[in-house]
């Protein structure tokens, strides 16, 4: 099977293809890929077995990460919770993955990492599991009353009622003012978690490239931002991608209130699924919170080829490094470190 490379930012076949493929998500879109390219300097490429000029029937979206720190590799896709290889049949997918294994030597890459949302068979040629996460999503097809009823009574419902009693207010949009308020809360949250913040340029590019597909949501107490999130919407799914808050106001219920507002917006827009993203399986608190929102969980496994690369764990490496280096950094140095490091650890 011959494999071809196309530029998903320039080839008009790619957006047409993903618009009609059931497994395509917001992370396949040219807008998401363009934000990655603008911010981190990656090269976006789609590998396909479809002949040049013919309609696409398959494709694997990748970014070429060329790093002196973590090596040269193909990732599908950096900073994306999931990104399924797309094909029209299992046999076509099998041939596409076999062809991908031949690309590594030509690209002089250490390995390729795939992040499928759906399960892989254990005998995929050359691929072995590397990391496993919990994935959570809320089915939005029930009525809005049933969705609220499905919330945990003490941990979510009561907090939303508390937020209403406290007079918390809500604002949404894509303005620079809202982005500044979001980023201020992000700095507080990343400091609390002993992690460097993502570059501000990433969120600026995300808002610019994603346009109406992205939305910033901010919750206030007496005009003061206390919680914020960024959601992405594509086809029938809304994705909770980033969230942050001021811990001094957690008792007011702002975080639960913000999720409730996002769910109401999704429901009103006709969205069928609220994707709450991935969680480390060891992070039981985060997984429990998502389940208290009525979310169902499943396991999501990332795969690498060659199989020896399965020992590479960029997420664990980042966490260990952050705990040793970032704990006492001032915000200015923390932001600088984030700008330098993030392109290497996608």
C-alpha positions in Angstrom: 0.0 0.0 0.0 1.5 3.4 -1.0 1.3 6.1 1.6 1.1 9.8 0.8 1.6 13.0 2.8 -0.8 15.9 2.6 -0.9 19.3 4.3 -4.1 19.5 6.3 -3.9 23.3 6.4 -3.9 23.6 2.6 -5.5 20.5 1.2 -9.3 21.1 0.9 -10.0 17.4 1.0 -9.1 17.1 4.7 -11.8 19.4 6.2 -14.4 17.8 3.8 -13.3 14.3 4.9 -13.4 14.9 8.7 -16.8 16.7 8.5 -18.4 13.4 7.5 -16.2 10.9 9.4 -18.0 9.7 12.5 -14.7 9.4 14.5 -13.3 12.8 13.7 -13.1 15.2 16.6 -12.2 18.9 17.1 -8.6 17.8 17.4 -8.6 16.7 13.7 -9.6 20.1 12.5 -7.3 22.4 10.5 -8.0 25.1 13.1 -6.6 23.1 16.0 -3.6 22.0 13.9 -3.0 25.6 12.8 -2.9 26.7 16.5 -0.3 24.0 17.2 1.8 25.1 14.2 1.7 28.8 15.0 2.5 28.3 18.7 5.1 25.5 18.8 6.5 25.5 15.2 5.5 21.9 14.5 4.9 20.7 11.0 1.4 19.3 10.5 1.0 16.4 8.1 -1.7 13.8 7.3 -0.6 10.4 6.1 -3.1 8.7 3.8 -3.4 5.8 1.3 -5.8 7.8 -0.9 -4.3 8.7 -4.3 -3.5 12.3 -5.0 -6.5 14.1 -6.4 -8.9 11.4 -5.3 -11.4 11.9 -2.4 -9.9 10.9 1.0 -11.0 7.7 2.5 -8.5 7.6 5.4 -5.9 9.6 7.2 -3.7 9.9 10.3 -3.1 13.5 11.4 0.3 14.0 12.9 2.7 16.7 14.0 6.4 16.4 13.5 8.0 17.3 16.9 11.7 18.1 16.3 13.2 18.6 19.8 16.8 18.6 21.1 15.3 17.7 24.5 12.9 14.9 23.8 13.9 13.8 20.3 12.4 13.8 16.9 9.1 12.0 16.7 5.6 12.0 15.2 2.7 12.6 17.5 -1.0 12.2 16.7 -1.5 14.8 18.2 0.4 17.0 20.7 -1.7 18.5 23.5 -4.7 16.6 22.2 -6.6 14.3 24.5 -7.4 11.9 21.6 -7.0 11.7 17.8 -8.3 8.6 16.1 -6.7 7.3 13.0 -9.5 7.6 10.4 -10.4 5.0 7.9 -13.5 3.6 6.2 -13.0 -0.1 7.2 -10.8 -2.1 9.6 -8.8 -3.6 6.7 -8.0 -0.1 5.4 -7.0 1.0 8.9 -4.7 -2.1 9.2 -3.0 -1.3 5.9 -2.6 2.4 6.9 -0.9 1.5 10.2 1.4 -1.0 8.5 2.4 1.7 6.0 3.0 4.2 8.9 5.7 1.9 10.4 7.7 2.4 7.2 7.5 6.2 7.5 9.6 6.4 10.7 12.9 5.6 9.0 12.3 8.1 6.2 11.5 10.8 8.7 14.5 9.8 10.9 12.1 9.8 13.9 12.5 7.9 17.1 8.9 6.8 17.2 5.3 7.6 16.3 2.6 7.9 19.0 -1.1 7.4 18.3 -3.8 8.7 20.7 -7.0 6.9 19.7 -10.2 7.3 21.6 -11.5 4.0 20.4 -9.9 0.7 21.4 -7.1 -0.9 19.3 -6.7 -4.6 18.8 -3.6 -5.8 20.7 -1.9 -7.2 17.6 -1.6 -3.9 15.6 1.6 -4.2 13.5 4.6 -2.8 15.4 2.4 -0.8 17.9 2.3 -1.5 21.7 0.4 0.4 24.4 2.4 3.1 26.2 0.0 5.1 28.5 -3.5 4.6 29.7 -5.9 7.3 30.9 -9.5 7.6 32.1 -11.8 9.3 29.6 -15.1 10.9 30.7 -18.1 12.1 28.8 -21.7 13.2 29.6 -24.6 12.1 27.3 -26.6 15.3 26.7 -29.6 13.6 25.1 -31.6 13.5 28.3 -33.7 16.5 29.3 -32.0 19.4 31.1 -33.9 18.5 34.3 -32.6 14.9 34.1 -29.1 16.1 33.5 -29.3 18.2 36.7 -30.9 15.3 38.6 -27.9 13.1 37.5 -25.5 15.4 39.4 -24.3 14.2 42.7 -26.6 15.8 45.2 -24.0 17.0 47.8 -21.0 17.5 45.6 -22.6 19.3 42.6 -26.3 20.2 43.1 -25.8 21.8 46.5 -22.8 23.8 45.2 -24.8 25.1 42.2 -27.5 26.2 44.7 -24.9 27.8 46.8 -23.5 29.7 43.8 -26.9 31.1 43.1 -27.4 32.2 46.7 -24.0 33.9 46.6 -25.0 35.8 43.5 -22.2 34.5 41.3 -22.4 35.9 37.8 -21.3 34.4 34.5 -19.8 35.7 31.2 -18.8 33.9 28.0 -17.1 34.9 24.8 -13.7 35.2 23.1 -12.5 38.7 23.9 -8.9 39.6 25.0 -10.4 40.8 28.4 -11.9 37.4 29.0 -8.6 35.7 27.9 -6.7 37.8 30.4 -9.0 36.9 33.2 -8.8 33.2 32.3 -5.0 33.3 32.1 -4.7 35.0 35.5 -6.7 32.1 37.0 -4.6 29.6 35.1 -1.4 31.0 36.6 -2.9 30.5 40.1 -4.0 27.0 39.3 -0.7 25.9 37.7 1.2 27.3 40.6 -1.1 25.4 43.0 -0.4 22.2 41.0 3.4 22.9 40.8 3.4 23.0 37.0 4.5 25.6 34.5 1.7 27.4 32.7 1.1 27.0 29.0 2.3 30.0 27.0 -0.2 32.8 26.7 0.5 32.7 23.0 -1.0 29.3 22.8 -4.4 30.5 24.1 -4.2 33.6 21.9 -3.6 31.4 18.8 -6.3 29.0 19.9 -8.9 31.7 20.2 -7.8 33.2 16.8 -7.7 29.9 14.9 -10.7 28.2 16.4 -12.9 31.3 16.2 -16.5 30.4 16.9 -15.5 26.8 17.8 -13.8 28.0 21.0 -15.4 29.8 24.0 -14.0 31.2 27.3 -16.4 31.0 30.2 -15.8 33.0 33.4 -17.6 32.9 36.8 -17.4 36.0 39.1 -18.0 36.9 42.7 -18.8 40.6 43.1 -17.0 41.3 39.8 -13.9 39.2 40.7 -13.1 36.2 38.5 -13.0 33.1 40.6 -13.3 30.2 38.0 -12.9 29.9 34.2 -12.8 27.3 31.5 -12.2 27.0 27.8 -14.5 24.7 25.7 -14.2 23.6 22.1 -17.2 22.6 20.0 -17.3 20.6 16.8 -20.2 18.8 15.2 -22.2 17.2 18.0 -19.6 17.4 20.8 -18.4 20.0 23.2 -15.0 19.4 24.8 -13.9 20.8 28.1 -10.3 21.5 27.4 -8.9 23.9 30.1 -10.1 24.9 33.5 -8.8 27.0 36.3 -9.9 28.7 39.5 -9.0 30.7 42.6 -8.9 28.2 45.5 -9.8 30.8 48.0 -13.4 30.8 46.6 -13.9 27.1 46.0 -16.5 27.0 48.8 -18.8 29.3 46.8 -19.5 26.6 44.2 -18.1 28.5 41.2 -16.6 25.5 39.5 -19.8 23.4 39.6 -21.8 26.5 38.6 -19.5 27.0 35.6 -19.9 23.4 34.4 -23.7 23.7 34.7 -23.6 26.8 32.6 -21.5 25.1 29.9 -23.9 22.1 29.9 -26.9 24.3 29.6 -25.2 26.1 26.6 -24.3 22.8 25.0 -27.8 21.5 25.4 -29.4 24.6 24.0 -27.0 24.4 21.0 -28.1 20.9 20.2 -24.8 19.3 21.2 -25.2 15.6 22.1 -22.0 14.9 24.1 -19.9 16.8 26.6 -16.4 15.4 26.5 -14.7 16.1 29.8 -11.3 14.9 28.5 -8.7 12.6 29.9 -7.5 12.1 33.5 -4.6 10.3 34.9 -5.8 7.0 36.2 -3.9 7.7 39.5 -5.8 11.0 39.9 -8.9 9.6 41.6 -10.1 13.0 42.8 -10.5 14.4 39.3 -12.1 11.2 38.0 -14.6 11.3 40.9 -15.4 14.9 40.3 -16.3 14.2 36.7 -18.4 11.2 37.7 -20.3 13.4 40.1 -21.3 15.5 37.1 -23.0 12.4 35.7 -20.2 11.4 33.3 -19.4 7.9 32.3 -15.8 6.7 32.1 -13.8 4.5 29.8 -10.2 3.7 29.4 -8.2 5.3 26.7 -4.8 3.9 25.6 -2.0 5.6 23.7 0.2 3.5 21.4 3.7 3.8 20.1 5.8 2.3 17.4 8.4 0.9 17.6 7.2 -1.0 20.7 10.4 -0.2 22.7 9.3 3.5 22.8 6.4 2.5 25.1 8.6 3.2 28.0 8.6 6.9 27.0 6.2 8.8 29.3 6.3 12.5 28.5 3.5 13.2 31.0 5.3 11.5 33.9 8.6 13.1 33.0 6.9 16.5 33.0 5.3 15.9 36.3 8.5 14.7 38.0 10.5 17.6 36.6 7.9 20.2 37.6 7.8 19.0 41.2 11.6 19.3 41.5 12.1 22.5 39.6 8.9 24.6 39.6 7.8 24.4 43.2 9.4 27.7 44.3 9.7 29.5 41.0 8.2 33.1 40.9 5.5 33.5 38.3 7.7 35.4 35.8 10.3 32.5 35.7 7.5 29.9 35.7 5.9 31.6 32.6 9.3 31.7 30.9 10.0 28.1 31.6 6.5 27.1 30.2 7.3 29.0 27.0 10.6 27.2 26.6 9.5 23.7 27.6 6.0 23.1 26.2 7.1 22.7 22.6 9.3 19.8 23.6 6.7 17.8 25.7 3.7 17.9 23.4 
